[in-house]
Amino acid sequence: MKSSWPIEIHGHDISLRPLRFRDRAQWNRLRVENRDWLSPWEATIPQAGEESYSQLPSFFEMVKILNHEARNGRSFSFAIWHQSQLVGQITLGGVIYGAMRGGHIGYWTSPAFLTQPRLPDL
C-alpha cells in the first residue's frame, strides 16, 4: 500500500497532525496535568510471571511506532491542536481493507478543552 503519510488536517481553530519529536514537552506536560482525568480510561499492561510489562516505550519510541504503523496503513494517530496548544490525541486504529473495511477510533482530550464552548470546526 502506497502511503502519503504524514498528513495534516486543518480547521479554523483545530488542527490534526502526527506527533513530532519536538512535541515531547507539551505532550508530557498535558499527560501529567490530566493524569487523574485520563487514568480511568487508560489501557492496562498485563503482568506475566516474574517479567513486568510496566515499562512503556519512551515518547520517541512511541512516535516512531505511530509513524511506522501509519506508513503501513494500519493505524493513524494525530495530535489535536487548538491554535498552537496541544489539547489531545486521536487515533484511527485496527484499519482493515478489502470487503470488510473498518477500524476503531480512540481519543483523549484535556478536560479544560472539553469545557470550553465551541462549534465544531473540522
WOQUI-V678521 format. One record per pair of residues at least 24 apart in sequence whose C-alpha atoms are under 6 Angstrom apart, sorted by the first residue. I is the first residue (numbers start at 1). GAP is how many residues later the second one is. If there is no record, write none. Layout:
i gap
I GAP
I GAP
This chain:
i gap
3 68
5 66
11 110
11 111
12 109
13 69
13 70
14 67
14 68
15 65
15 66
16 62
16 63
16 64
17 61
17 62
18 60
18 61
19 60
